Amino acid sequence: MTCPQCQGIEREFGEKTAAKKLLRYHRDGPAKSTSLLIETLISLGVQDMTLLDIGGGIGDIQHEMLKNGITKSTSVDASSAYAAAARKEAQRQGHGERANFLHGDFVDLSPEVEDADIVTLDKVICCYDDMRTLVSASAAKAKQYYGLIFPYDTRWIKAAVKIANFFLALTGNPFRSFAHPTALVEDILKANDFGRNYYTRSGFLGFWQVIVYSRG
């Protein structure tokens, strides 16, 4: 990830945004697309498994999975505010000792991150410029399941991303979003011996793809 994008993530996902998302989580639970991912993984059987949640935000996936059979979770997030909020929430829910939190770019940190039975990236690859490296490095960490939520790359969604990036540039915010081709993501995962186990779309006009892949 480029340095400006790291700076943009810290700005876009700062303390105020983290606090608002945490309040929403306390009130409503995980977002619909995130709930679909969590429910699908739990239905596949996660008892006594481990989780690596990349770009885990305030920890929606980690908290819910730790309550449903996961023995240990590791979160890697480029936003220091989100990492702090996730850690605080894990302690509040009583599973802080089973949750590990790292702040930084996962690609840079990946050599020191342990493999896990399940790897999840919820709305993460759309925030990362070098999708190939991110997906390859994260897929290599997954022993059993790989869960993704990212935009469906239709023309109108690509146009929406361009418009959003235009306004970010106008405000001087270095953060950028990306609508990476689904076919390229799938090719990388197939090369890592993953196949689709579950697929659906969620959000306005099916903006988000929710996909779970299984190894082998």
N, C-alpha and C positions, 0 to 999 in steps of 0.2 A: 504494500500500500504506500502510495506517495505521501511524503511528509505533509503537504497541504491537506490531503484527505484525513490524515490523523488529526490535524488541527481542526478541521471541519467537524469531525465526529465529536470531539470534545465540546465544540460550540453548539452543535445541533442537539446533542444528547447530554446536556448539562444538568445541574442540580435541580432547577425548576422543573424541567421535563421529567426527570427521574421521580421527583416527588409527586407530580401529577399522575404519572403512570402507576406508581405504587398505591396511591389513593384509589385509582380506578380498579386495580387488582383486588384491593381489600373489599371494594363495594361489589364488583361484578365477576371477579375471577379472571382467568386468562381470556384474551380476545378469541373470537369464534374460530379463526383459522388455527390459532395456537392450540385451542381445546381439541380441535379435530386431530391434530398431530399427536397430542398427548394421549387421547382416547385410543387412537389406532395403535400406538406403541404398547400401551397397557394391555390391549386386547390380544396382542401377539405374545404376551408373557414377558415380564421384565423382572420377575422375582429374583433377587440376589445378583442382579446385573449392575454394571457401573455405567455412568453417563458422562460424556464430554459435551458440554453445551457451549458452542462457539458463538460469540456475540450474544450472550445470554441475557443481556438487559438487566431488569430488576429481578430476574430469576424465576419467571412464571413456570417454565418447564422443569427446572431443577426442584422447586418446592413441591410441585404436584407429583413428580416422579418419586421423590424421596418419601412421600406419604403413601406411595403405592408399590413399594417393593424394592426400589433401587437402594443399594447398600452405600454407595458413595457417588458424589458428583463433583465435577471440575468445571468451572466456568472461566472462559477467557473473553474479556471484553476490552475494546479500545477506548471506552468511555470510563474515566475514573469515577464519575458521579454514579453511573449505573452499577459499577462493580461494588462501590461502597453501599449503595441501596440494597443490592442483592445480599451482601454479607449481613447487613443489619436485619433484613427480613428473615434470613436463615436462622439467625440467633433468636429472633422473636418467635419463630415457629418451633424452635427446640431441636433443630437438626444441624446446628452450626458446626458441630464436631465432625459431621459426615460430608461437609461441603467445603470445597477448596476454591479460592477465587484468585485469578491472575489478571493483571491489568496490562494491556499492550496488544500489539498486532499478532494474531495467532500464527501467521506464517513465520514471523521472526522467532516466536517463542516455541514453535512446534517441536524442536529437538529435545526440549526439556519437559514436554507434556506427555504423560503416559497414555497408552492405548486404552480404549474403553469398549465395552460391549455395544454401546449405543452412542452415536454422534449426531447432534442436532445443530442445524443452522436456521434459525427462525428470522426471516427477513434480513439476512446478512450478506449474501452474495450480491444483492442489489446495492449494497453500500461499499463494494470492493471493486477496484479497477482491474486487478489482475485475477480474474475469475479462475483461469486455468490452474494457477499455482495454489489458490485457496482451496479449490475443490479437490485437487490431487493430494495436497498435504493433509486435508481433513479426512478424506476417504481412507487414506493409509492408516489412520488411527482407529477406524471402526472395525470391530471384530465380527459383529452380527448385523446390526441395523444402522441405517443412515437416513435421517429425516431432514427434509428441506421444505422451506416455505419461501417462494420467490415469485416475482411477477411473471405472468404469462406474456410472452413476447409478441403480442399482436401489434399491428401498425399504430392503432390508436394509443396503446400503452406506451410504445416507444415515443410517440409524439408528446404524450403527457409528461414523460420523463424529461424530454428536451425542454419543454416549457418550464417545468419546475426548476431545472438547472439554470435556465436563463434568468429567472427571478432570483435565485440564490446568488448568481454572479452580480446582479444589479445591487444586491445588498452587501456585497463584499464577503460573503460567506464562501469559504473554499470547499465546503462539503458538496459532493455530487452523488447522484443516484445513477444506477445502470440497469438496463433491461437486457441482460445477457441471453443469448440464444439457448433455448431449452435443449435443442438437439446437441449442442456442444457440451452442455452439462452432462447429458445422458451418455455421450460418447466417453467422457472421462470416467464416469462411474462404471460403465460396462468394461472398460479397460482394467478397472480395479475389481472385477468379478462381482459387481452388484447388478441386480435386476429389480424392476418395479414390483412392489408388493401391494401398494395402495396408492390411489390417485384420486384427487377431487380438486375442485376449484371453489374459492370462497371470496367474499367481498363484493363490492360494486362491479357488476358485469363480469364476475369471475376473475377479478384482478390478480388474486393470489393463487398460485398452485401449491397444493399441499401433497407432498409425495413422501412415501416411505419405501426405501430400498432394502433388500436383504442380500447378504453376501452368499455366493455360491448358487 
